[in-house]
Amino acid sequence: MPMAPRPHLRLVAPDSAGAWLSAEALGCERGERELFTALDVALAPGEILQVEGDNGTGKTSLLRILAGLLEPSAGQVRWKGADIRELREAYRAQLAYVGHKDGLKAELTPRENLAFAIALSGRAPKQTPDAVLEHMGLSAHADDPVAQLSAGQRRRVALARLLSIPATLWLLDEPFTALDQHSIVRVEEMLRTHVQAGGMAVVSTHRALQVPCRRVRLATGSP
Amino acid sequence: MTAVRAMLQRDLRLAWRRRGDLLLPVLFFVLVASLFPLAVGAEPQRLQSLAPGIVWVAALLAALLALETLFRDDFADGSLDQLLLSPGSLSALVGAKVLAHWLVSALPLVLLAPLLAVLFRLPDEAMSVLVVSLLLGTPVLSLLGAVCVALTVGLRRGGFLLTLLVLPLYVPVLIFAAGSVATAAVGASPAAHLYFLAALLVLAATLTPFAIAAALRIGAE
């Protein structure tokens, strides 16, 4: 099926000096459908990029490509100038990814889930699971199986990973899903602290973030 | 190394938390094997000659049934993504996962096998060979199966495809394993068969973790 050439989406000037995470001319196809083409991304320390777009425009795919979980159909993702496919472990050691699935084991408690996430990261934790759970207001549920928690509480456990695992780049896919107002403020506060300390984040959400950030809107997929 | 130990520990703990599920492959194994005397008759001579094949086919089917749980839950709840993003070695992590899977799904079959051997009136020498062949063969089944599960993990209806992919790969194990027990049952030395099984195990244990890791990266896209 012939497809009309789509406008070149430029999220940021590609010459933006000091960008650590950069992607040039990214394309993504799922099945027969082209989600986006010629997408440029550049992110420097201290910046947040908010990805907006209707359902099915490729927000999750973009985040998975940036995480290295999904191969782009065109273009490449670079970290400090080097292709992430060549960096492999070195790039993954900089990352914290919270996908639209929580990545928690329902039979384990929040404390066990966090302890496993820390062990898996292979890095010395910034904070112990207990301290992080207290910060997220989950101390009372630290020893309940995750299966017994509400969707919002599970989301908070997933986001608690960000506080325990040291990572420069946060990739958050719809982090505010199912969260109450109080928790939303807390997560925005986490984002603010993270970028003030020189971190970076790519966040997909429909909310107007109460944190200074650049916005990008993915256009509707098929014409 | 911490990550690998944590992986093994987490999967064993998960298996313990849903220990009811652990019984299913074991019951399946015993039930399938005990259907044969009902179907072919309880004549000791005939059962004895069929036993190695029956027990091994039952073990193979039980292993196949248990494969379903290997990566599918992790894929469904998103923890597979976290494994793929771990900065450690993915092959070592999946190695630990398969080991945990074997310990909870196949080791019980190995322990139960002598019971079936008695049911089929296998001679004592054949019984010990049966246990050894299961100890050598079932890890190969788990490792080869894991490659195929990893490839089909993202598919919605991967069950049938998985069976079609896995069964041909299981054939060499089945031949040498059942062969070893049958040889022992007639009083000959099963060494050749068992050496072949051991070689298969060494090959599978050293090579498949890399294949599983690569297949997961493709399968989980």
Chai-1 contact restraints between the chains, C-beta under 6 A:
chainA,res_idxA,chainB,res_idxB,connection_type,confidence,min_distance_angstrom,max_distance_angstrom,comment,restraint_id
A,L69,B,L84,contact,1.0,0.0,6.0,A-B,restraint_1
A,L70,B,E221,contact,1.0,0.0,6.0,A-B,restraint_2
A,E89,B,P87,contact,1.0,0.0,6.0,A-B,restraint_3
A,R92,B,L85,contact,1.0,0.0,6.0,A-B,restraint_4
A,R92,B,P87,contact,1.0,0.0,6.0,A-B,restraint_5
A,A93,B,P87,contact,1.0,0.0,6.0,A-B,restraint_6
A,L95,B,L85,contact,1.0,0.0,6.0,A-B,restraint_7
A,Y97,B,L85,contact,1.0,0.0,6.0,A-B,restraint_8
A,G99,B,G78,contact,1.0,0.0,6.0,A-B,restraint_9
A,G99,B,D81,contact,1.0,0.0,6.0,A-B,restraint_10
A,K101,B,G78,contact,1.0,0.0,6.0,A-B,restraint_11
A,D102,B,G78,contact,1.0,0.0,6.0,A-B,restraint_12
A,G103,B,G78,contact,1.0,0.0,6.0,A-B,restraint_13
A,G103,B,S79,contact,1.0,0.0,6.0,A-B,restraint_14
A,G103,B,Q82,contact,1.0,0.0,6.0,A-B,restraint_15
A,E107,B,L14,contact,1.0,0.0,6.0,A-B,restraint_16
A,E107,B,R17,contact,1.0,0.0,6.0,A-B,restraint_17
A,F116,B,A6,contact,1.0,0.0,6.0,A-B,restraint_18
A,F116,B,R10,contact,1.0,0.0,6.0,A-B,restraint_19
A,A119,B,T2,contact,1.0,0.0,6.0,A-B,restraint_20
A,A119,B,A3,contact,1.0,0.0,6.0,A-B,restraint_21
A,A119,B,A6,contact,1.0,0.0,6.0,A-B,restraint_22
A,L120,B,A3,contact,1.0,0.0,6.0,A-B,restraint_23
A,L120,B,S86,contact,1.0,0.0,6.0,A-B,restraint_24
A,G122,B,A3,contact,1.0,0.0,6.0,A-B,restraint_25
A,G122,B,P87,contact,1.0,0.0,6.0,A-B,restraint_26
A,G122,B,G88,contact,1.0,0.0,6.0,A-B,restraint_27
